[in-house]
Every structure is written in structure tokens, then in C-alpha cells.
Amino acid sequence: MKNDAQHADVVIIGGGVAGLSCALYTAKAGLSTMVIDAEASQLQTVKQLNNVPGLSSPAAPLGGSDWLIYARSQAQEAGAKIHGDRATKLSLDTRPFHVVTERGFECTGDFVVLAVNLGYPWLTELGFDVAVNEHVPSGKIRYVVGAGYDGVTAVDGLYVAGLLAHIPSQSVIAAGQGAFVGVQIASRQLGRPYMWHD
Ligand SMILES: Cc1cc2nc3c(=O)[nH]c(=O)nc-3n(C[C@H](O)[C@H](O)[C@H](O)COP(=O)(O)OP(=O)(O)OC[C@H]3O[C@@H](n4cnc5c(N)ncnc54)[C@H](O)[C@@H]3O)c2cc1C
């Protein structure tokens, strides 16, 4: 590992719906949070998002890319750093975890959250079993075998978020699941149940 690798309490790989939602909660809880994102969320092509309760409707539509812009700036305002790049290496057998990107950026994290959705082929290279997420009719979406709504994996400190956690393909569910992972990590790190109420 290079000595100049940045360290964060939480490294989130994939800054789409679930990753950004997770980042908002870990950063707000005071955990240093690094998001590495290849900037190809499935949501960014959605012209009109009509099914986020209280936020969008056919009468007051919100674009998918707008949702992502707002979610990015919300996570950044809470303190998260976002690095636009694709993660290509992740060491599972060192602590902290060590992540390297396509363009040579390196960072370490005490916790890692995998929220890469369509980036699942990389996860198979890392040794994870993935299977078709039968909640999504297209048959193109995968989940990490063994991971459920809590995102917990067999590797201590490593979580999955979003569609990889075997959930249906609705943004509001992916956002909620990402937030749940963030709250669990914050609670673990703080040693008490974390709650954000304004
Ligand atoms: C055509 C279409 C229309 C849709 N319409 C709706 C709708 O109307 N309402 C609704 O609720 N949902 C809709 N969805 C579903 C919604 O987009 C998904 O449920 C949601 O995006 C899933 O969130 P996620 O965080 O799991 O994945 P994503 O939002 O796809 O985010 C994954 C992120 O990980 C990044 N990534 C991948 N590999 C790497 C890597 N190695 N390193 C770094 N980053 C990486 C990607 O670039 C991406 O930014 C639609 C989807 C599609 C395809």
C-alpha cells in the first residue's frame, strides 16, 4: 500500500441511489466518508421520476439526473467526499480495506460498502457469488448471494447496498436500504444506536 493513500472511516464504492443515500447518513453521523463513483447510475437516464413519495409526481416531476445532483450535494454538505472514478481493486484480507481505482487513486477504509449495481462483474472477479435478482423483471440485475436487506456480508465490515442487496428496482427502496446500511455502520462505529432526527 502507498503511504499517501487517503483514509476514510467508510469507503462507498458506487455513488448511485443507494451509495449516495448511505453516504449522507455516515457523513452526517460524523464518520469520514469517501464515495468512489463511475457516474453511471441507472437512474440518470430516467427523464421523469414519478414515484418518490412527497418528492415527485406526474404534476411535479423530478428528473433522475436531478435527483442524483441533489443527493450528491446533500452528501457533500454532510461532509462526504466524492471521487469520480471506477474502483478496480479491493483487498478483502487487509484491515483497513484498501481500494484502488482505474486512474490510480488509492484509499483505505475501516468499512466498505459495495453499491455498484450493474458493476457486478467486478464483484465476481473479487470472489463474490452473484445471482439473478428475481425481483426485477428484466433478469439483468444481480444480487450478492447471502446478502439481504441489512446488506451484511460474510466479510466483517463489508456491506452491500442497493439492488445488490436483493431488493426490487425502485429508487425509494434502494435509497432506504442504503440509508439503513449507513445507520448500521454509524451505530457500530459510535457504539450506540444512531438516529438522525431534525
Ligand atoms: C430505464 C430505467 C428506468 C427506471 N425508472 C425508474 C422509475 O421511474 N422509478 C424508480 O423508482 N426507479 C426506476 N428505475 C430503477 C432505478 O434506477 C434503480 O432502482 C436504482 O438506480 C438502483 O440504485 P443502485 O444504487 O442500486 O444502483 P445505481 O443507481 O445504478 O448506482 C450504481 C452506481 O455504481 C457505479 N459503479 C459501478 N461499478 C463501479 C465501480 N467499479 N467503481 C465505482 N463505481 C461503480 C455506477 O457508475 C453507478 O453510479 C429505472 C431503471 C431503469 C434502467
The ligand as an SDF file (V2000), in Angstrom:
LIG
                    3D

 53 58  0  0  0  0  0  0  0  0999 V2000
  -34.7500    2.6200  -17.8210 C   0  0  0  0  0  0  0  0  0  0  0  0
  -34.9380    2.6570  -16.3160 C   0  0  0  0  0  0  0  0  0  0  0  0
  -35.9670    3.3820  -15.7810 C   0  0  0  0  0  0  0  0  0  0  0  0
  -36.1540    3.4060  -14.3950 C   0  0  0  0  0  0  0  0  0  0  0  0
  -37.2000    4.1280  -13.9130 N   0  0  0  0  0  0  0  0  0  0  0  0
  -37.4240    4.1540  -12.5790 C   0  0  0  0  0  0  0  0  0  0  0  0
  -38.5210    4.8750  -12.0460 C   0  0  0  0  0  0  0  0  0  0  0  0
  -39.2920    5.5110  -12.7680 O   0  0  0  0  0  0  0  0  0  0  0  0
  -38.7010    4.8610  -10.7020 N   0  0  0  0  0  0  0  0  0  0  0  0
  -37.8750    4.1840   -9.8460 C   0  0  0  0  0  0  0  0  0  0  0  0
  -38.1050    4.1950   -8.6400 O   0  0  0  0  0  0  0  0  0  0  0  0
  -36.8120    3.5060  -10.3290 N   0  0  0  0  0  0  0  0  0  0  0  0
  -36.5750    3.4650  -11.6700 C   0  0  0  0  0  0  0  0  0  0  0  0
  -35.5010    2.7530  -12.1620 N   0  0  0  0  0  0  0  0  0  0  0  0
  -34.6820    1.9620  -11.2250 C   0  0  0  0  0  0  0  0  0  0  0  0
  -33.5710    2.7590  -10.5200 C   0  0  0  0  0  0  0  0  0  0  0  0
  -32.7570    3.4140  -11.4710 O   0  0  0  0  0  0  0  0  0  0  0  0
  -32.7730    1.7740   -9.6610 C   0  0  0  0  0  0  0  0  0  0  0  0
  -33.6390    1.1210   -8.7520 O   0  0  0  0  0  0  0  0  0  0  0  0
  -31.6740    2.4700   -8.8480 C   0  0  0  0  0  0  0  0  0  0  0  0
  -30.8560    3.2660   -9.6780 O   0  0  0  0  0  0  0  0  0  0  0  0
  -30.8230    1.4120   -8.1330 C   0  0  0  0  0  0  0  0  0  0  0  0
  -29.9100    2.0540   -7.2940 O   0  0  0  0  0  0  0  0  0  0  0  0
  -28.4520    1.4540   -7.0110 P   0  0  0  0  0  0  0  0  0  0  0  0
  -27.7990    2.4090   -6.0910 O   0  0  0  0  0  0  0  0  0  0  0  0
  -28.5670    0.0300   -6.6350 O   0  0  0  0  0  0  0  0  0  0  0  0
  -27.7070    1.4740   -8.4380 O   0  0  0  0  0  0  0  0  0  0  0  0
  -27.3440    2.7100   -9.3830 P   0  0  0  0  0  0  0  0  0  0  0  0
  -28.2140    3.8750   -9.0770 O   0  0  0  0  0  0  0  0  0  0  0  0
  -27.3440    2.1750  -10.7720 O   0  0  0  0  0  0  0  0  0  0  0  0
  -25.8680    3.1000   -8.9390 O   0  0  0  0  0  0  0  0  0  0  0  0
  -24.7460    2.2690   -9.1290 C   0  0  0  0  0  0  0  0  0  0  0  0
  -23.5260    3.1780   -9.2340 C   0  0  0  0  0  0  0  0  0  0  0  0
  -22.3300    2.3960   -9.1020 O   0  0  0  0  0  0  0  0  0  0  0  0
  -21.3700    2.8890  -10.0300 C   0  0  0  0  0  0  0  0  0  0  0  0
  -20.3540    1.8550  -10.2510 N   0  0  0  0  0  0  0  0  0  0  0  0
  -20.4710    0.6500  -10.8510 C   0  0  0  0  0  0  0  0  0  0  0  0
  -19.3020   -0.0210  -10.8050 N   0  0  0  0  0  0  0  0  0  0  0  0
  -18.4220    0.7850  -10.1500 C   0  0  0  0  0  0  0  0  0  0  0  0
  -17.0600    0.6570   -9.7680 C   0  0  0  0  0  0  0  0  0  0  0  0
  -16.3450   -0.4480  -10.0190 N   0  0  0  0  0  0  0  0  0  0  0  0
  -16.4570    1.7060   -9.1370 N   0  0  0  0  0  0  0  0  0  0  0  0
  -17.1580    2.8330   -8.8530 C   0  0  0  0  0  0  0  0  0  0  0  0
  -18.4640    2.9960   -9.1850 N   0  0  0  0  0  0  0  0  0  0  0  0
  -19.0870    1.9860   -9.8070 C   0  0  0  0  0  0  0  0  0  0  0  0
  -22.1840    3.2420  -11.2620 C   0  0  0  0  0  0  0  0  0  0  0  0
  -21.4790    4.0930  -12.1260 O   0  0  0  0  0  0  0  0  0  0  0  0
  -23.4090    3.9020  -10.5880 C   0  0  0  0  0  0  0  0  0  0  0  0
  -23.1960    5.2890  -10.3970 O   0  0  0  0  0  0  0  0  0  0  0  0
  -35.2910    2.7040  -13.5390 C   0  0  0  0  0  0  0  0  0  0  0  0
  -34.2030    2.0000  -14.0960 C   0  0  0  0  0  0  0  0  0  0  0  0
  -34.0400    1.9550  -15.4530 C   0  0  0  0  0  0  0  0  0  0  0  0
  -32.8880    1.1700  -16.0420 C   0  0  0  0  0  0  0  0  0  0  0  0
  1  2  1  0
  2  3  1  0
  2 52  2  0
  3  4  2  0
  4  5  1  0
  4 50  1  0
  5  6  2  0
  6  7  1  0
  6 13  1  0
  7  8  2  0
  7  9  1  0
  9 10  1  0
 10 11  2  0
 10 12  1  0
 12 13  2  0
 13 14  1  0
 14 15  1  0
 14 50  1  0
 15 16  1  0
 16 17  1  0
 16 18  1  0
 18 19  1  0
 18 20  1  0
 20 21  1  0
 20 22  1  0
 22 23  1  0
 23 24  1  0
 24 25  2  0
 24 26  1  0
 24 27  1  0
 27 28  1  0
 28 29  2  0
 28 30  1  0
 28 31  1  0
 31 32  1  0
 32 33  1  0
 33 34  1  0
 33 48  1  0
 34 35  1  0
 35 36  1  0
 35 46  1  0
 36 37  1  0
 36 45  1  0
 37 38  2  0
 38 39  1  0
 39 40  1  0
 39 45  2  0
 40 41  1  0
 40 42  2  0
 42 43  1  0
 43 44  2  0
 44 45  1  0
 46 47  1  0
 46 48  1  0
 48 49  1  0
 50 51  2  0
 51 52  1  0
 52 53  1  0
M  END
$$$$
